[in-house]
Amino acid sequence: MSTRPARPSNAERPVLRLGLAGFSNAEQSLLNVALASRAARYQMNWQLSSLGDADAWCVNGSRVQGLPDGILRITPGLPSGRSIRINPAEIDWPVAFSTPLHVPDFSPAYLFQPQSPASIASVLTQLEGWLRPLMVQFHLASYIVEKNLDLRSTVFHVSVNGKLYALVSRRTGIGVWPIADPAEMPNAVWSARPGMADTIPHHYIRTDFSQLMWQYATRTSRDCLPPHYRSRRIFLRRSPRLPMRLLNDPSLMLVSELGATPGTLKELAQRTGMAEAIVARHLAALYMVGSITADPKRAPAPRSAMDTSEWSSAFDSTDLSSPAGAELTVKLTLANMRPPSDV
């Protein structure tokens, strides 16, 4: 069975996050203007974010210093900022450097001139090409939520003009053709297949269902929290089965609070000091990955909520908690995507 979605003209646009390092407020404002003008012309949106949440980085090349063993230090562009140390060989997300960049024996994949709108537009196009699979994944999750698809026993092959763009399976995960065009996703045909038709081609970009839905829930403007979660007590079922890099501080705080004591949304807002709307948004993401429940019968026996044995971090935790002025070191490879290639 195949279904061609009748998507409205205001279908959701994918959201990409850009982290900035080494730029002053004025320089950041110029880049922000470029992002805003781009959103008006393309079927996606960029937004500035913290480096830890970003899908791609832009780095001020004039503030980059070369250190031994290929390490780069990025000095802050703001008085309250911290220096950052990175090893480009260990970073698995795209990083663009502005010129001038005076680091011997270092040739970044992405360079741009910060005062040139055309150069900025060009590098954003390159970053968007690298992030194509993430945008396709956003469209997939949006459709799953919109249609309330049951994936427990059904596999979906998602095609555009006869080309398999993606495969969606609870068992084997989600696979995306590396050069799938996100702009074509509203025209995709979703074909239901039996459960065993879930072999993902080896060259497709893979992710699991939890990461797919988490990335969507933390980016969408849609309210993903069921109404009864706004009035009933909420229980922690399990810690999010996600890489640590995907988790933000509010979500970690809610996991900790719920691990200690269940509570209503209102109570959690009071306990964390966050506004109820913000708590609801982060609870929605936890709900989408099966970490919380409003049914006490589905809540496990109390245990350590912060058992992070399944988590790994791209950032040294001591660096994250250090005061302003200390250096932050990015040291591990985490991202599950690679630059697309036509294979």
C-alpha positions in Angstrom: 0.0 0.0 0.0 1.4 3.4 -0.9 0.2 6.8 0.2 1.1 10.2 -1.3 0.8 12.7 1.4 -1.5 15.7 0.8 0.8 18.1 2.5 -0.3 21.7 3.2 1.6 24.6 1.7 2.7 25.5 5.2 4.2 22.1 5.9 6.9 22.2 8.5 10.4 23.4 7.5 13.5 21.6 8.8 15.5 23.6 11.4 19.3 23.6 11.4 21.4 24.9 14.2 24.5 27.0 13.7 27.1 27.5 16.5 29.4 30.5 16.3 32.9 30.6 17.9 35.3 33.5 18.1 32.9 36.2 16.8 32.1 39.5 18.4 28.5 40.6 18.8 28.6 42.8 15.7 30.0 39.9 13.6 27.4 37.6 15.0 24.7 40.1 14.0 25.9 40.1 10.4 25.8 36.3 10.2 22.3 36.3 11.8 21.0 38.7 9.1 22.3 36.3 6.5 20.6 33.4 8.1 17.3 35.2 8.4 17.3 36.4 4.7 18.1 32.8 3.6 15.1 31.4 5.5 12.8 33.6 3.5 14.0 32.0 0.2 14.5 28.3 1.1 12.4 25.6 2.6 14.4 25.4 5.8 15.4 27.6 8.7 18.7 28.3 10.3 18.9 29.4 14.0 21.9 30.3 16.1 22.5 27.9 19.0 25.1 27.0 21.6 28.1 25.0 20.2 27.0 21.9 22.1 23.6 21.9 20.3 24.8 22.9 16.9 24.7 20.9 13.7 27.4 22.9 12.2 29.9 25.6 13.4 31.2 28.8 11.9 34.6 29.8 13.4 36.3 33.2 13.2 39.6 32.3 11.4 41.4 35.4 12.7 41.0 34.0 16.2 42.4 30.5 15.5 45.9 29.5 16.7 47.7 26.4 15.7 49.0 24.2 18.5 51.0 20.9 18.4 49.5 17.7 17.2 47.0 19.4 15.0 45.1 21.0 17.8 43.5 24.4 17.2 42.7 27.0 19.8 39.9 29.4 19.1 40.1 32.5 21.3 36.8 34.1 22.4 35.2 37.0 20.5 33.2 38.1 23.6 34.7 39.3 26.9 32.7 36.6 28.7 33.7 33.9 26.3 36.0 31.0 26.7 38.8 29.7 24.5 38.0 26.4 22.8 40.4 23.7 21.7 39.5 21.4 18.9 41.2 18.7 16.9 39.5 18.9 13.4 40.4 15.2 12.8 38.2 14.2 15.7 35.1 16.4 14.9 32.4 14.7 12.8 30.2 17.8 12.1 31.0 20.5 9.5 33.1 23.5 10.6 33.5 26.5 8.4 36.3 29.0 9.0 36.2 32.7 8.1 39.2 34.4 6.5 41.9 35.4 7.2 43.0 32.0 8.6 46.8 31.8 9.3 47.4 28.3 10.5 50.2 26.4 8.7 49.4 23.0 7.2 45.7 23.3 7.8 43.3 23.4 4.9 39.7 23.4 6.1 36.9 22.0 3.9 34.8 25.2 4.3 36.1 28.7 4.1 34.2 32.0 3.7 34.8 35.8 3.7 32.8 37.2 6.6 32.2 40.6 5.0 30.9 39.1 1.7 27.1 38.1 1.6 27.8 36.0 -1.5 30.6 34.1 0.3 28.4 33.5 3.4 25.6 32.3 1.2 28.0 29.9 -0.6 29.3 28.4 2.6 25.8 28.0 4.0 24.8 26.1 0.8 27.8 23.8 1.4 26.8 23.2 5.0 23.2 22.5 3.9 24.5 20.0 1.5 26.3 18.2 4.2 23.2 18.3 6.5 20.8 17.0 3.9 20.2 13.7 5.7 19.3 15.6 8.9 16.7 17.7 7.1 15.2 14.6 5.5 15.1 13.0 8.9 13.1 16.0 10.2 10.6 15.5 7.4 10.3 11.8 8.1 9.6 12.5 11.8 7.1 15.2 11.0 5.1 12.9 8.8 5.2 10.1 11.4 3.8 12.4 14.0 1.3 14.1 11.6 -0.1 10.7 10.4 0.3 9.0 13.8 1.9 6.0 12.0 2.1 2.7 13.7 5.6 1.3 13.1 5.5 -1.7 15.4 4.9 -4.2 12.6 5.2 -2.1 9.4 8.2 -0.9 7.5 7.9 2.2 5.3 9.8 2.8 2.1 9.8 6.5 1.3 10.4 7.3 -2.4 10.5 10.3 -4.7 10.1 9.8 -8.4 10.8 6.1 -7.9 14.1 6.6 -6.0 14.2 5.2 -2.4 14.9 8.3 -0.3 14.5 6.6 3.1 13.6 3.5 4.9 11.8 3.7 8.3 11.8 0.7 10.6 11.5 0.2 14.3 13.8 -2.8 14.2 16.7 -1.7 12.0 16.3 2.1 12.3 16.1 4.8 9.7 18.2 5.0 6.6 18.4 8.0 4.4 19.9 8.3 0.9 22.9 10.6 1.4 22.0 13.0 -1.4 18.2 13.0 -1.0 16.7 16.4 -1.7 14.9 17.6 1.4 12.8 20.0 -0.7 11.2 17.0 -2.4 10.1 15.3 0.8 6.6 16.9 0.8 6.1 15.0 -2.5 7.3 11.6 -1.2 5.3 8.4 -1.5 5.2 6.3 1.7 4.9 2.6 0.9 4.0 0.2 3.7 6.0 -3.1 3.6 6.1 -6.2 5.7 8.3 -6.2 8.8 11.1 -8.1 7.2 11.6 -5.6 4.3 13.8 -3.5 6.5 17.3 -4.0 5.2 18.9 -0.5 5.0 21.3 -0.1 2.0 24.9 0.0 3.4 25.7 3.4 2.0 22.6 5.1 3.5 22.9 7.4 6.5 21.6 5.6 9.5 20.0 6.7 12.8 17.8 5.0 15.3 14.2 5.8 16.1 14.9 7.6 19.4 17.4 10.0 17.8 15.0 10.7 14.9 12.2 11.6 17.2 14.4 13.5 19.7 15.9 15.7 17.0 12.4 16.4 15.7 10.8 17.1 19.1 13.6 19.6 20.0 13.2 21.6 16.8 9.5 21.5 15.9 7.0 24.3 16.8 4.3 21.6 17.0 3.0 20.7 20.5 4.1 17.1 20.9 3.0 16.6 24.6 -0.3 14.8 25.0 -2.9 16.8 26.9 -3.2 14.5 29.9 0.6 15.1 30.6 -0.4 18.6 31.6 -2.5 17.6 34.5 -1.4 14.1 35.7 1.6 13.1 37.6 4.6 12.2 35.4 7.0 9.4 36.0 10.4 8.6 34.7 10.4 5.3 32.7 14.0 5.3 31.8 16.9 7.6 31.0 16.9 8.8 27.4 18.7 6.3 25.1 20.6 9.0 23.4 24.2 10.2 23.0 25.0 12.8 25.7 25.7 15.5 23.1 22.0 15.5 22.1 20.8 16.2 25.7 20.5 19.8 26.9 20.6 21.0 30.5 16.8 21.5 31.0 16.2 17.9 29.8 18.9 16.5 32.1 17.4 18.5 35.0 13.9 17.1 34.4 15.4 13.5 34.2 17.1 14.1 37.5 13.9 15.6 39.1 11.6 12.8 37.9 14.1 10.2 38.9 14.0 11.5 42.4 10.2 12.2 42.7 7.4 12.0 40.1 5.4 15.3 39.7 2.9 17.2 37.6 4.0 19.7 35.0 3.2 22.6 37.4 5.2 21.0 40.2 8.2 20.4 37.9 8.1 24.0 36.8 8.2 25.1 40.5 11.0 22.6 41.3 13.2 23.6 38.4 12.4 27.3 38.2 11.5 27.0 34.5 8.4 28.4 32.9 5.6 25.8 32.4 5.8 26.3 28.6 9.5 25.5 28.6 9.0 22.5 30.9 6.3 21.2 28.5 8.5 21.5 25.5 11.3 19.5 27.1 8.8 16.9 28.5 7.5 16.5 25.0 11.0 15.5 23.8 11.3 13.0 26.7 7.9 11.7 25.8 8.8 11.2 22.2 11.7 8.9 23.1 9.7 6.9 25.7 11.5 8.3 28.8 8.4 9.4 30.7 4.9 8.1 31.4 1.7 9.4 33.0 0.7 5.8 33.9 2.1 4.8 37.3 1.8 1.1 36.2 4.4 1.7 33.5 6.8 3.4 35.9 9.7 1.1 37.0 10.9 0.7 40.5 13.0 3.7 41.8 16.6 3.6 40.7 19.4 6.0 39.8 17.9 8.4 37.3 21.3 9.6 36.2 22.8 6.2 35.2 24.6 7.4 32.2 26.4 4.2 31.3 24.8 4.4 27.8 25.7 8.0 27.3 28.9 9.4 25.8 29.9 13.0 25.5 31.7 15.2 23.0 32.6 17.6 25.7 34.7 17.2 28.7 32.3 17.6 31.7 34.8 19.4 33.8 35.3 22.0 31.0 31.5 22.5 30.8 31.3 23.3 34.4 34.3 25.5 34.5 34.0 29.3 34.9 34.2 31.8 32.1 37.8 32.2 30.9 38.6 28.5 31.1 39.1 26.6 28.0 36.5 24.2 26.6 37.9 21.1 24.8 36.0 19.3 22.1 37.6 15.9 22.1 35.4 13.1 20.8 33.8 12.1 17.5 30.0 11.6 17.9 27.9 12.6 14.9 26.3 9.8 13.0 26.4 11.6 9.6 29.0 12.0 7.0 29.3 14.3 4.0 26.9 13.1 1.3 28.2 11.4 -1.8 26.4 10.2 -4.9 26.6 6.4 -4.5 
